[in-house]
């Protein structure tokens, strides 16, 4: 699932191309292609028809990230929320629909991960924002911008790790789950917004903390090290354009590069890269999620 660096990369890209464009058309086949037909998303045909009616003619103002959510703010107090979920990513370019599938002369469409188009927004410049979502888990809704703080997708999110978060607040947030394992708490979106499996593994490897350590057993100096590592790892993820170990691509269909700097995530069975450490990376399911960590130096 795209995490903070991937969503930030997408939002940064969208802010370069979408502001001041007017939405001319909207298309989806979600309600034909998925059994996940929630009544409050475009996966429901009735909801989508109303969504389309309200959004056509709107002018994009700015795009924002909150947690793992993409918020496309438009005129007249309307915001489109897109959560890319497990396998979704947004692509910007020129497409045409042949009655069955969306086609494009853009070179990036040759990438198989960019071919699962299930949602398209057409703009006044003749280009489209296309949503490729292989497993069709993504969420797209429309809400009134001034009601965002009451939206269930937003109101329960914890603070943003890179938006002025202090060490004191970081420690306070994690300490809300004293009897939980640190891996589980780091990816809890009500504690901190945006961190998932990839970056939690990399943060814990960096500071040498075992993912099963209970929060109440973490020392003050370790909180500081973890806080610094979190900032460093997430910023590096953004600088490298996100992680494309799996299916994530930026709006131009290109891979990020963070997967080339993994120290723990998906390195199962490989030697630990910490200088002088003779451990190997092992994988274990913790709280229903996979964790990758060193068998020696993470304690």
WOHULIN-V309650 format. One line per field, one symbol per residue. ss: DSSP state (H for helix, E for strand, - for the rest). psi: psi as a letter, one per 20 degrees, with the letter a starting at -180 (. if undefined). Layout:
BEGIN
ss=???
psi=???
END
This chain:
BEGIN
ss=---HHHHHHHHHHHHHH----EEEEEEE-HHHH-----------HHHHHHHHHHH---EEEEEEEE--EEEEEE---EEEEEE----EEEEEE-EEE----EEE--HHHH-HHH--EEEEEEE----EEEEEE-----EEEEEEHHHHHH-HHHH---EE------HHHHHHHHHHH---EHHHHH-----EE---HHHHHHHHHHH------EHHH--HHHHHHHHHHHHHHHHHHHH------------------HHHH---------E--------EEEEEEE--EEEEEE-----
psi=ppaghghgggggghihhhpjqpphqpqqjgihiqimmqhkriipggggghgghhhpiqppgqpqpocjppooparklqppppoicgkqqqppborqpjigrpqqiphiiiphijjmpipppqrijjrqopopngikirpprprpgjjhiiphighjqaqphjmjprhghgggghiimhjqqhghhhjoiigppipbgghgghghghikppijpqhijprghhgghggggggggghhgghjkapkhdipqaijjqqajhiijphgpkkpiqqpjppipjrqpqpqpokjqqpprpifio.
END
